[in-house]
Amino acid sequence: MSLYLMEIKRTTAMVRWTEHDRTLALTTVWDALHEYRENLIPPDRPDTSYDEQWDEICLAMAMIKECLE
């Protein structure tokens, strides 16, 4: 299947998503990301690269959310 046809198929499926479906999907991803933040990025480290990494994750999620709306 060509990438063009895959994109049409993906877009068509997304059009059928309800607002509830999108909210549930985003909540699922956010829950996983917060679990990652709590367990794998130590909050008490003096190294700020973890905060920068979390900021990049949050920015990416905001962009995804905006695209879904």
N, C-alpha and C positions, 0 to 999 in steps of 0.2 A: 504494500500500500504506500502510495506516495505521501510525502510530508504534507502536501496541500490537502489531500483527502483526509488525512488524520486530523489536521487542524479544523476542517469543516465538521468532522464527526465530533470532536471535542467541543467546539463552539456550540453545535446543536444541542449536545447533552447539557451544557451549562445554561442554555436558555431555558431549559425545562426545570432548572433548580428553583425552588421557592426561596423566599427570604429566610424561612426557617432552616432550610437545607444549608444555605450559605453560612448562617449564624452557627449552626451545629458543627459544620466542617471547620470553621475558623476557631471555634471554642476548643475543638479536639486538638488542633495544632498548637494553640496557645497553651493548653494544659501540658502538652508534651514539652514545649519550650520552657515553661516555668519549672517543670520537674528537672529538666536539664540544668537550668540556672541554679536551682537549689542544691542539686547533688554533684554537679560536675564543675561548676565555676565557683571556687571558694570566695565567699563574700568578704572575708577578713584579710585578704592578701593585700599588701601594700602596692603590688603591681596593678596598674590601672588598665592593662591590656584586656583584662577580663571585662571591665566596664565598657571598653571600646567594642569588644566582641558582642556584648549584649546589646549595645546601641545599634550595631549593624544588623543584628537579628531583628530588633524591633522596627528598624527602618524598612527592612525587606518585607516584614509582615504588613506594615502600613501600606506599602506599595501593592502588595497582593490584595489586601482588603479593598483598596481603592479600585483596582481592576475588576473586582467581582461586583462592584456596585453599579 
